[in-house]
Amino acid sequence: MPYNIRIVSTYPPRRCGIGTFARDLANALEHFTGEVGSIRVSAIDREGLPYNIPVDLVIDQYSPQSWKDGIKDILARASESQNPTVVLLQHEYGVDPDEKGNDGDGTNFIEMAKAFSAKGLTTLVYLHTVLDEPDPHQRFVLQELAKYSEGLIVTTESAIKILESKTYRIKHSRLKHIDHGIRMQHPSQYDRLAIKEKFGLKGCFLITTLGLLSPNKGIQYGVRGFGKFLEESLTERQRENILYLIAGQCHPEFVKADEGREYNQYQKALNDALEQSHVRWCRVKELNSFDFKENDVVFLDTFLDESTLLMLYGATNLMLLPYLNTQQISSGVLADTIGSGRVAVVTKSKYALELIHSNKRCPEGVVIGRHARGILIDPGRESIAQIAEALDSLVFNPGRRIRMEKQAHQRGYQMRWQNSAWTLLQHIEFIREHKEIVTGRGVIFKREKESVFRQKRRSVNREK
């Protein structure tokens, strides 16, 4: 019997990485018509946005009653269907406020997991943040989610190690690693030269940073590192044929925060970096609206639709991701970079260490990944010189770049969204079969006297 899949998450048109993840997961699950009956989304909203199918319920993020109504609605719809319902909660602290509206302090996801599990709905929780050093509330939330669901799903093996550690003490049997899916299946889908010509970038070596911008993206250090590379490695004539394209708007919630003060400080930090790096730069709303030979850095200040985003992955020669958050366990941009068969220069986050370096011990400084899928750098100010060194290593060595692209694509092939969705469906099937195992087919014995065999084993262990 096929499953009805219910996803609880932010969702487009809300501009949020988790919403994009949920949309891509839903799209991938649609391909498995034998296993999936319907896919519906309960969208966590904060702006009164318009939603289309598969969204059929909307939860007001800052209304406690709306969360409660959402639980009732999901249970009611599940009871009306002959197909079993599987709930996928997309947990992120930032979309879980308490009753006073304090982001990150809520227990709404816990209440959902409790209610759904109590009614027999198979409930799984995707974790989009796993912290090494959580505060008591953050630790409590993940422990409770593990307790009241059929398990937690993470996109990295390192997250499983953290959740099993003394910090959380969550049993391994409650944890499952499933790759973050990637949207592109083969680099040949998007011919690099053809896309560059379409965007007026013919003959340009293109370095990109894609996605919603915020201080934690480290763009201020990316600009400085790129400027250092231009100054130390290139002649004036060569500078005309290389471009650093920073494409994407600032996260809308960041722009509004603290009445815009943080956003204004961030813009000042970017302007300082541009001025001190002595780079020629401009800000545009459209590609094809500037001459790349007259600029070193271009900000494409627009929200990237799916088509443009995928074409930019295809066009890029190098992806520069100087993130500041080393605890990051997931990155859609890095996943799609690898999946696109493109080389990343990326900060040593947990996710990057796993994808680029296979979780091997990583020294300080510039590190070429164990499987040569990219280059790892340290975060913050140290990254400036390291970015320049990494660019110098890759820009002048096309053979090395091509080998890295091939290695990246091989790993990305395993991470296609359809593969991740199929792994999820297999995991759901395993969970449901395990729940249905009948344990009453034989007499169940409970130990009523001490085992002599256990005593012997203890004696042997003490002697060792």
C-alpha positions in Angstrom: 0.0 0.0 0.0 1.5 3.4 -1.0 2.3 6.0 1.7 0.8 9.5 1.9 3.8 11.8 2.7 3.2 14.8 4.9 6.1 17.3 5.0 6.1 20.0 7.7 8.5 22.8 6.7 9.0 26.2 5.3 8.3 26.1 1.6 8.6 28.3 -1.5 7.8 31.1 -2.2 9.3 31.7 1.3 13.0 32.3 0.6 14.6 29.8 2.9 17.2 27.0 2.3 15.1 24.5 4.3 12.1 25.3 2.1 14.2 24.7 -1.0 15.3 21.4 0.5 11.7 20.4 1.2 10.6 21.3 -2.3 13.4 19.3 -3.9 12.6 16.3 -1.6 8.9 16.5 -2.5 9.7 16.7 -6.2 12.0 13.6 -6.0 9.5 11.6 -4.1 6.9 12.2 -6.8 8.8 9.9 -9.2 8.1 6.8 -7.0 4.4 6.4 -7.9 4.3 2.8 -6.6 5.5 3.7 -3.2 4.0 7.2 -2.8 0.3 7.9 -2.9 0.3 11.7 -2.4 2.6 14.3 -1.1 1.3 17.3 0.9 3.0 20.1 2.7 2.2 22.0 5.8 4.0 25.3 5.2 5.5 27.2 8.1 4.7 30.8 7.1 5.5 34.2 8.6 4.5 36.7 5.9 1.1 35.6 4.6 2.5 34.3 1.4 0.5 32.6 -1.4 1.1 28.9 -1.7 0.2 26.3 -4.3 -0.1 22.5 -4.4 1.5 20.5 -2.7 0.9 23.0 0.1 -2.6 22.4 1.5 -2.1 23.7 5.1 -0.4 26.8 6.3 1.0 27.2 9.9 1.5 30.8 11.2 5.0 30.5 12.6 4.3 33.0 15.5 0.8 31.7 16.4 0.8 28.9 19.0 -2.8 28.2 18.2 -1.9 27.8 14.5 0.6 25.1 15.4 -2.1 23.3 17.5 -4.6 23.6 14.7 -2.0 22.2 12.3 -1.6 19.1 14.4 -5.4 18.6 14.4 -5.7 19.1 10.7 -2.9 16.7 9.8 -4.4 14.0 12.1 -7.8 14.6 10.6 -6.6 14.2 7.1 -4.5 11.1 7.9 -7.6 9.5 9.5 -9.6 10.1 6.3 -7.2 8.2 4.0 -6.9 4.5 3.6 -3.2 4.9 2.9 -0.8 5.1 5.9 0.5 8.6 6.5 4.2 9.3 7.0 5.2 12.7 8.5 8.5 14.3 7.7 9.3 17.2 10.1 12.0 19.5 8.8 13.4 20.8 12.1 15.4 24.0 12.4 15.6 26.0 15.7 15.0 29.3 13.9 11.5 28.4 12.7 10.4 27.1 16.1 9.5 30.0 18.3 8.1 29.8 21.8 4.7 31.3 22.8 6.3 34.8 23.2 7.7 34.7 19.7 11.3 34.0 20.6 12.9 32.2 17.7 14.7 29.0 18.6 13.1 28.6 22.0 10.0 26.7 21.0 8.8 23.1 21.4 6.3 23.0 18.5 8.1 20.2 16.6 8.2 18.1 19.8 4.4 18.6 20.3 3.9 17.5 16.7 6.1 14.4 17.1 4.3 13.4 20.3 0.8 13.8 18.8 1.5 12.0 15.6 3.4 9.1 17.2 0.6 8.7 19.7 -1.9 8.2 16.8 0.4 5.7 15.1 1.6 8.0 12.3 5.2 7.1 11.2 7.1 10.3 12.1 10.7 11.1 11.0 12.6 14.3 11.8 15.1 15.8 9.4 17.6 17.8 11.5 19.1 20.8 9.7 21.2 22.0 12.6 23.2 19.8 15.0 25.3 21.7 17.4 28.5 20.5 19.1 27.9 22.6 22.1 24.1 23.1 22.5 22.5 25.0 25.3 20.2 23.0 27.6 17.1 23.8 25.5 18.7 22.9 22.2 19.9 19.6 23.7 16.4 18.9 25.1 14.7 19.5 21.8 16.7 16.9 19.9 16.5 14.4 22.7 12.8 14.7 22.8 12.4 14.5 19.0 14.4 11.3 19.1 12.2 10.0 21.9 8.8 10.8 20.3 9.6 10.0 16.6 10.7 6.9 14.7 14.1 8.5 14.3 16.2 11.5 13.3 17.7 11.9 9.7 20.9 13.9 9.1 22.8 14.6 6.0 26.3 13.8 7.4 28.0 11.0 9.2 29.7 13.5 11.5 26.2 14.6 12.8 25.5 11.0 13.8 28.7 11.0 15.9 27.7 14.2 17.6 24.2 12.9 18.4 25.7 9.6 19.8 28.2 11.4 22.0 27.9 12.3 25.6 26.4 15.6 24.7 23.2 14.1 23.4 23.4 10.4 24.2 20.9 9.4 21.5 21.0 5.7 20.5 22.4 4.9 17.1 19.3 2.9 16.2 17.4 6.3 16.3 19.7 7.9 13.7 19.9 7.7 9.9 22.3 9.3 7.5 20.8 10.2 4.1 22.7 12.3 1.6 21.6 15.9 0.9 20.2 15.5 -2.6 21.6 17.4 -5.6 19.6 18.8 -8.5 21.9 18.3 -11.4 22.6 14.8 -12.7 25.4 15.5 -15.2 27.5 18.5 -16.1 26.8 18.0 -19.8 23.2 19.1 -19.1 24.5 22.6 -18.9 27.3 23.4 -21.3 29.7 25.8 -19.7 30.9 27.6 -22.8 27.3 28.0 -24.1 26.0 29.4 -20.9 28.9 31.9 -20.6 28.2 33.1 -24.1 24.5 33.5 -23.3 25.3 35.6 -20.3 28.0 37.7 -22.0 30.8 35.9 -20.3 32.6 34.3 -23.2 36.3 34.0 -22.5 35.8 34.6 -18.8 37.2 32.5 -16.0 34.3 32.5 -13.6 34.5 32.3 -9.9 31.1 32.3 -8.1 29.5 32.4 -4.7 25.8 31.6 -4.9 22.8 31.7 -2.6 21.2 34.0 0.0 23.8 36.3 1.6 24.4 37.0 5.2 27.5 37.7 7.4 28.1 34.0 8.1 28.7 33.5 4.3 32.1 35.1 4.7 31.8 37.2 1.5 33.9 40.0 3.0 36.8 37.5 3.3 36.1 36.0 -0.2 36.5 39.5 -1.7 39.7 40.2 0.2 41.1 36.8 -0.8 40.2 37.3 -4.4 41.7 40.8 -4.4 44.9 39.4 -3.0 45.0 36.7 -5.7 44.6 39.4 -8.4 47.4 41.5 -7.0 49.9 38.8 -6.4 49.2 36.3 -9.2 47.8 38.1 -12.3 49.0 40.8 -14.7 46.7 43.7 -15.5 45.9 42.1 -18.9 45.0 38.8 -17.2 42.7 40.5 -14.8 40.4 41.4 -17.7 39.5 37.7 -18.2 38.6 36.7 -14.7 35.5 37.6 -12.6 34.2 36.9 -9.1 30.4 36.8 -9.4 28.5 37.0 -6.1 24.9 36.1 -7.0 22.0 36.3 -4.6 20.2 38.7 -2.3 20.6 39.1 1.4 18.3 36.8 3.4 15.1 38.8 3.8 14.8 37.9 7.5 18.3 39.2 8.0 17.5 42.5 6.3 14.6 43.1 8.6 16.3 42.0 11.8 17.1 44.7 14.5 15.4 47.4 12.3 18.0 46.9 9.6 21.0 47.8 11.8 22.8 44.5 11.3 22.2 44.6 7.6 23.6 48.2 7.3 26.7 47.1 9.3 27.1 44.1 7.0 26.9 46.3 3.9 29.6 48.6 5.4 31.8 45.6 6.0 31.4 44.5 2.3 32.1 48.0 1.1 35.3 48.2 3.3 36.5 44.9 1.9 35.9 46.0 -1.7 37.7 49.4 -1.1 40.7 47.9 0.7 41.1 45.1 -1.9 41.4 47.7 -4.7 39.0 45.8 -7.0 36.7 47.2 -9.7 33.2 46.2 -8.9 29.5 46.9 -9.6 26.1 45.8 -8.4 23.5 44.7 -11.1 20.0 43.2 -11.2 20.5 41.2 -14.4 23.3 39.3 -16.1 24.2 40.6 -19.5 24.0 44.1 -18.1 27.7 44.7 -17.5 31.1 44.2 -19.2 33.0 41.7 -17.2 36.3 43.0 -18.6 35.8 46.2 -16.8 35.0 44.6 -13.4 36.8 42.3 -11.0 33.8 41.7 -8.7 30.1 41.8 -9.7 27.1 41.5 -7.2 24.1 40.0 -9.0 21.6 41.5 -6.5 18.5 39.4 -7.2 16.7 36.3 -6.0 17.9 33.4 -8.1 15.2 31.4 -9.8 15.7 27.7 -10.3 16.7 28.0 -14.0 19.3 30.8 -13.4 20.7 29.1 -10.4 21.3 25.8 -12.3 22.8 27.6 -15.2 25.2 29.5 -12.9 26.4 26.2 -11.4 27.0 25.0 -15.0 28.8 28.2 -16.0 31.2 28.4 -13.0 34.8 27.3 -13.1 35.3 27.5 -9.3 32.8 27.9 -6.4 34.1 30.0 -3.5 32.3 29.3 -0.2 34.2 31.1 2.6 31.6 30.3 5.3 32.2 31.3 8.9 30.2 28.6 10.6 32.3 25.5 10.9 29.5 23.6 12.7 27.4 23.6 9.4 26.2 20.0 8.8 24.4 20.8 5.5 24.8 23.1 2.6 22.6 22.9 -0.5 25.1 25.1 -2.4 28.1 22.8 -1.7 26.0 19.7 -2.4 24.9 21.1 -5.8 28.4 22.3 -6.6 29.7 18.7 -6.1 26.8 17.3 -8.0 27.4 19.7 -10.9 30.9 18.4 -11.2 32.4 21.7 -10.1 35.3 22.4 -7.8 34.8 24.2 -4.5 37.1 26.2 -2.4 35.3 26.0 0.9 35.7 26.5 4.6 36.3 23.5 6.8 32.7 23.0 8.0 31.6 19.6 9.1 29.8 19.1 5.9 32.7 20.2 3.8 35.1 17.9 5.7 32.8 15.0 4.9 32.3 15.7 1.3 35.8 17.0 0.4 38.0 15.2 2.9 36.1 12.0 4.0 36.2 13.1 7.6 39.9 12.5 7.9 42.0 14.6 10.3 42.4 18.0 8.8 45.4 20.2 9.5 45.3 24.0 9.6 45.9 25.9 6.4 45.1 25.1 2.8 44.1 21.4 2.3 43.4 19.6 -0.9 40.7 17.1 -0.3 41.6 13.4 0.1 39.6 12.6 -3.0 40.6 15.9 -4.7 37.0 17.2 -5.0 38.0 20.6 -3.8 40.2 22.7 -1.5 39.5 23.4 2.1 40.4 26.6 3.9 40.1 27.9 7.5 37.4 30.4 8.3 37.7 34.1 8.9 40.7 36.3 8.5 43.0 33.4 8.0 41.1 32.5 4.9 42.2 35.6 3.0 45.7 34.4 2.2 44.5 30.8 1.8 41.8 31.8 -0.8 44.5 33.5 -2.8 46.7 30.4 -2.5 43.9 28.1 -3.5 43.0 30.2 -6.5 46.6 30.4 -7.6 46.8 26.6 -7.4 43.6 26.0 -9.5 43.4 28.9 -12.0 46.8 28.1 -13.6 46.3 24.3 -13.5 43.5 23.3 -15.8 44.5 19.6 -15.7 44.2 19.6 -11.9 40.8 21.3 -12.1 39.4 18.8 -14.6 40.6 15.9 -12.4 38.8 17.5 -9.4 35.7 18.1 -11.4 35.6 14.4 -12.4 36.0 13.3 -8.8 33.3 15.7 -7.7 30.9 14.4 -10.3 31.5 10.8 -9.2 30.5 11.7 -5.6 27.6 13.9 -6.8 26.1 11.1 -8.9 25.5 9.1 -5.6 23.8 12.2 -4.2 21.1 12.7 -6.8 17.8 13.6 -5.3 16.2 10.5 -6.6 18.8 8.4 -4.9 18.3 10.2 -1.6 14.5 9.9 -1.9 14.7 6.2 -2.6 16.9 5.7 0.4 14.3 7.5 2.5 11.5 5.3 1.2 13.6 2.2 2.0 14.2 3.5 5.5 10.4 4.2 5.9 9.7 0.6 4.8 12.2 -0.8 7.2 10.7 1.2 10.1 7.1 0.1 9.3 8.1 -3.5 8.9 9.9 -3.4 12.2 6.8 -1.9 13.9 4.7 -4.7 12.5 6.8 -7.6 13.6 4.7 -9.9 15.8 6.6 -10.8 18.9 3.9 -13.1 20.4 4.6 -16.1 18.1 6.6 -17.8 20.9 6.8 -17.7 24.6 8.6 -14.6 25.9 11.0 -15.4 28.7 12.0 -12.8 31.3 15.1 -13.6 33.4 14.2 -14.6 36.9 17.6 -15.9 38.1 21.1 -14.9 37.5 22.8 -16.4 34.5 25.9 -18.6 35.3 27.1 -17.9 31.7 26.9 -14.1 32.3 28.9 -14.6 35.5 31.6 -16.5 33.6 31.9 -13.8 31.0 32.3 -11.2 33.7 35.1 -13.2 35.3 36.9 -13.6 32.0 36.7 -9.8 31.4 38.0 -9.0 34.8 41.0 -11.3 34.3 41.8 -9.5 31.0 
